[in-house]
């Protein structure tokens, strides 16, 4: 059996991140993940289900699920409505 030499993850990551397109895509995914986590925290802190948030927003539960899963397609107004539905008075959005 032939032994192969591995490559350190840090080396691979540094090489990938030197590409501006890869870096931009990585940063966009990071922002998306932070925003999704923020929505989950708002809803959890309020003790609400997706169905309850949907009812308060005047939309269907699948709409809220889609929004939470693909937040980058939501408008600022929609995110503000979500925050209001969760009782968040002054949302702090750090992207």
Residue pairs with C-beta under 8 A, 6 or more apart in sequence:
16 22
17 23
17 26
28 72
31 95
32 71
32 72
34 94
34 95
35 71
35 72
35 79
35 93
35 95
36 68
36 69
36 71
38 91
38 93
39 67
39 68
39 71
39 79
39 82
40 68
42 82
42 83
42 86
42 88
42 91
43 49
43 50
43 53
43 86
45 86
46 53
46 86
46 87
46 88
48 56
48 85
48 86
50 61
50 64
50 65
50 68
51 61
51 64
53 64
53 82
53 85
53 86
54 60
54 61
54 63
54 64
56 84
56 85
57 63
57 64
57 81
57 82
57 85
64 82
67 73
67 74
67 78
67 82
71 79
74 82
79 91
79 93
80 91
83 91
